[in-house]
Amino acid sequence: MRNFMIIEAPSNLGLKEPRPGVEPGVRFLPEALRRNGFAREAGINHVINIPAPPYTMDIDPDSQIRNADAICAYSQLLAERVCEAVQKDIIPIVIGGDCSILIGTALGLKCSGGSYGLFSMDGHHDYMLPFHSGTAGAAGMGLAIVSGNGHPKLCDIHSLRPYIMEQHIYSYGNRELDEEYVRIIRDSQVHYYDLPSIRERGIHAITAEFLTMIGHAGLDGFWIHLDVDILDNEIMPCVDSPEEGGLSYLELEETLIPLVNSGYFKGMHITILDPTLDPDNRYTRTFSERLAHLLRPVVEGLTVS
């Protein structure tokens, strides 16, 4: 059996307000999954919470990123716990929050002393720099920041830039297909698979290629970033930037199963599900049940096929 833990990271610092005076509700995701019995159903007993700084709409004048100083401080707190877990061979399941928690988890991996890959499952590629962004939100800049691109306040904490090398990152699931938006990531060394290319190439081929890359590169393992907006908007509408289409739950599971069963799997985080957009708990409950059902055999040391 492999040891697992849950780290609750209820930060919403990387998003702008959905409406004037209204905080992004993603900070309630840990509470919502707790209420739905996620940890119990997944068989995970160890749960800790890292309280996030208060939300503001302030844009840092140096980096031009909203809440940059608070995100930097919070990322270091999260990194400490991720680093500690990985060094003890514990697999953290980090429940956000918005996608800016990727900075803390990637920093934690780098602080652990190893070299890691990243399988980023997201309905957007999140490889943006501040001058690309219309929101100044770090949530849309995560892949750029963790691969060392951007202002050093976030991408070079403790002089550790890059936390993960571009060639060790897979961006999987983008369906915002505007040519200018896509060109940004295509000009990088990130392995890029948007939704059409996933359907064309096949899920198994892409995940097998990723795992082969991890082995051939001699990495110590990999992390999964799971933004729930990768799911079809019909089954997961409770997100801040919905797009038409997306993966079905069966496609999500087909993607995750070979990854979480790999000996290289070191942890994952979950972001962007906003329970305030799900008043009857229908979508949150289904997500919680399906992800817990997928993880439980891995937690118990069984192999799922």
N, C-alpha and C positions, 0 to 999 in steps of 0.2 A: 504494500500500500504506500501511496505517496501522501505526504502531509499537505493539507490545504488550510487556508484561512481566508476570511473576508475582511477587507479593509474598506470601510465606508468613507468616501471622499466627497462630501456634499457641496462641492464648489460650483458656483454659477458665474465666476468672475470673468470667464472668457466670452460671455455673450452680452449683447446689448439688450435693453429692455424690450419686451414684445410690444408694450404700450407704455406711454408716459406714466411714470410712477409705479409701474408693476415690475417686480423682480422676475427673472426667468425661473420657472418652477422646477427645473431639473434638480435643484438642490433637495427636493423631496423624494428622489428615487430611492436612496437607501432605506428611508422610512417605509416607503410603499412596498419594497421587496421584503422587508422585515415583516410587515403586516400580512403579506401573502405567504409567509413561511418558506421563503426561498432557501435560506441557510439550512433549515431542518430538512426540506425535501432533497436538497443536494447532498446531505450528510456531512455538512461542515459545521463544526462546533465552535471554532475559535473566531470571534468577531471583534474587531476594534473599530473605533470611530475617530477620525481626525477632523475636528471642527474647522470650518473654513472661515476666513476673514469676512467682515461685513461687505455686502455688495455695494458698489457705486457705479456711476456712469463715467467716472473720471478717465480722461485719456492722458497718459504719461507724455510730457512734452519731448523727452529725449528719444523714446522708442516709437512714439505714435501708436502705442498699443494700450487699450483700455485696461486699467487695473494692473499694469505691469509690475509694480513693486509688490503688490499683494500676491500676485501669481508667483513671483519669484520666491517670496517667503514661504508660501504654501507648498510650492513644488519641492522645496528643500525638506519640509516636514514630511511630505509624502515619500520623498526619495529615501529618507532615513529608514522608514518602515519597510519599504520594498527591498532595499538593500539588505537589511537585517534578515528578512524572510528568505531571500534568494541564497544568502550565504549559509543559512541553516537548512537549505534544501526544502523549504516550505513554498508551496505554490500559492501566491496571492490572487484572489479574485477581487479586484478593486471596483467598487460600485460608486460611480459618479452621480451627478455632476455632468459638467460639460467637457468638451474634448480637450480643454487646456490641461486636464489632469494627465494627459499624455506626457507633458513636459516632466512632471514629477516622477512618473513611472519609468520613463526612459533614463532620466538622471539617476534614479536608484539602481537601474541595471548597470550603468557605467560606473557608479561608485562601488559596485560589488566586485569590480576588478576583472570582469570578463568582457567578451565581445558578443553582441547579440544581434539578432535579426528582428524584424517587425513585420507582422502580417496585419495590415490596416484595412479593416472592413468598414466601409463608409459610403454613404450615398453621395458624398462630395470628396474631392481628393485632399482638401485641406493643405495644399502646398502653395500657400499664399504668403506674400510679403506685405508689410503695412501699406505700401503704395498701390498694391492690387486691391486692397480690401475696402469695401464700402461701409464696414461696421466698426473697424478698429478692434475687432474681437479676436483674441488669441485662439479661440476655438477653431477658427478657419485657417490658422497658420501652423497647426501642430506639426505636420510632417516637415515643413520648412525649418521650423525652430529646432526640432530634435536632430535634424541632419546638419545643423550648424549654419543655417542660412537665416540671417536677420540680425537684429540688434543684440549685442552681447549680454544685455541685461537678462535676457531669457535663454538665448541659445548658447551662452558660454559661462554658465554658472560654475563656480569653482575652477574656471579655466579648463573645462572638460569637453569643449566643443570638438567634434560632434558627439552627441550621446549615442547615436546609431548612424552608421555610414549609409549614404544613399543607396549604394549598390546592394545593401542587405535589407532594403525595404520593399515590400510589395504593397501597392495601392490597388485595392480590389473593390469594385462595386460602384464607382462614380457613375451617375446618370445625369449630371448637369453637363451637357455635351456642347455648349457654346464653344466655337473654335478657339477664341482667344483664351478662354478659361482653361481649356485642355492643353493648349500650347505651353502654358507655364510649367506643367509637370512633365510634359513630353521632352522639354529641353533639359531636364535633370537626368540623373542616373537611376532614379527610382524605377522599379519594374511596374509598369502601369497596365492594369486590366480594368477597363470600364465595363458596364453591364453588357453592352453588345458583344464585346470580345470574350466575356465569360461564357455567354450563351454559344458563341461560335467555337471557342477553344475547348470548353468543357471544364467543369469544376475539378474533376479528378486530375486532369492533366496539369492544371495550374497548382493545386496543392501539392502534387507529387514533385513538380518542378521546384517549388519553394523549399520543400524538405530536402531535396537533393542539393540545392544551393547551400542550405545551412550546413550540411555535412561536408561538401566540397570546400567551403570557405573556412572550415575548421572553427566554426563559432561554438560558443558555449551553450547556446540555446536561442529561443525566440520568445517574443511577447505577442499577444493578440490585442489589437484595438478593435472593439466592437461598438460601433455607433449604430443604435437601433434604426436610424433612418436608412440603413441599407435594405431594410425590409420594404416590401410593397406597401405603398401608402394606404391601400385598402385594409391591410391587417395591422398597420402601425402608423396611424395618423397623428400620434401624440408627440410630435417633434417640432422643433422651431423653424426648420426650413424644408417643408415637405416638397417632394418631387413626384411626378407620376411614375408608376412602375416600381421596380425593385424586386428583391428576391422573395420567394415563398419561404415558409418555414421549412419545408423539405429541402430546399436549396441551401438555406442557412445551415441546417443540420448536416447535409452532405459536405459542406465546406468545413465545418468545425470538427466533425468526428475524427478525421485523420490527423488533424492538428493537435487536438487535446490528448489523443492517444499516443502521440510521439514522445519519446524520451527526451526530446529537445524542448518540449513545452515547459516554460518557466512561469507563466502567469498570463492574466488578461485583465482588461478593464472594460466596463460597460458604461456608455454615455448616452445622453440626449433624450432619454425617455422622460417626458414631463407629465407626472401624474395629475397635475392640475388641469390638463387637457383631456383627462380620462375620468370624468365624474362618477361613472358607475363601475370603474375598476376593471372593465371587461378586457381591454387590451393589455393592461399591466399584468393582470392575473394570468392570461394565456402565455405571455412572454416568460413570466416567472416560472410557470409550470414546465414549459418546454425546455428552457435552459437548465433548470434543476434536474429534469429527467435525463438530459444529455450528459450532464456532469457527474451524476451520482455513480455510475459504474466506474468512471475514472477515479473518483475519490475512493471508491471501495477496492481499487486495484484490479478491476476487470477490464477486458478489452471489448470495445464495441465495434461492430462492423455494420 
